[in-house]
Amino acid sequence: MANQSHLDILAQGIETWNLWREQHPSIEADLSGAELFRTEFTTEFTAADLSRADVSKAILIGVDLSGADLTGANLIQANLTGAWLDNANLSEANFAEANLSNAHISGANFTGTDLTGAWLDNTNLREANLRDTNLSKASLPRGLSNINLSDAQLSRARLIWFPLTRGPFSARNASRTRTSRTRMMSSVRSPRITSRRDETE
């Protein structure tokens, strides 16, 4: 359950909430289960509890969510460009068609997360755990060698700048990875990042 006093502050408007966060950065916000559809945040949420919250289509550009709990949260089409999600718990969350470009998500837990159609271009996913994650039609970053892709669903994913002789498809971190119709762009030449309309079915 969310902290009622935190919900009351949020109910006063997003400007009031952002000001309160700036004045009380050490308080761990508890908005678990909150309805935050299309909300625009500009302040940090370090170690905040947003589990099962509806954050779909929210704007969280550059927001610090390091160590936050987003277990089971709805982040469909959310804009997290440049956001900080290092060591966050994102398990079972829905990031379908979310924009995570240039985000920092090292060490995050994506177990069972839906990243269908998500944009992860230039995203730092170092040592992230994507076990049982659905990355169908997702746009993936370069440098995935330290990511756990065990049981990940990569069908029709775009693997940008991807050396095929090493990295995520080693036995160490890609056991039972499903890669049907996965598009792998070689690192020999600079790839052209395509739009979804360019994709072939």
Secondary structure, DSSP 8 states (H G I E B T S, - for coil): ---HHHHHHHHT-HHHHHHHHHH-TTS--B-TT-B-TT-B--S--TT-B-TT-B-TT-B-TT-B-TT-B-TT-B-TT-B-TT-B-TT-B-TT-B-TT-B-TT-B-TT-B-TT-B-TT-B-TT-B-TT-B-TT-B-TT-EE-S--TT-B-TT-B-TT-EE-S--TTSSTTSTTT-TT-B-TT-EE--TTS------GGG---
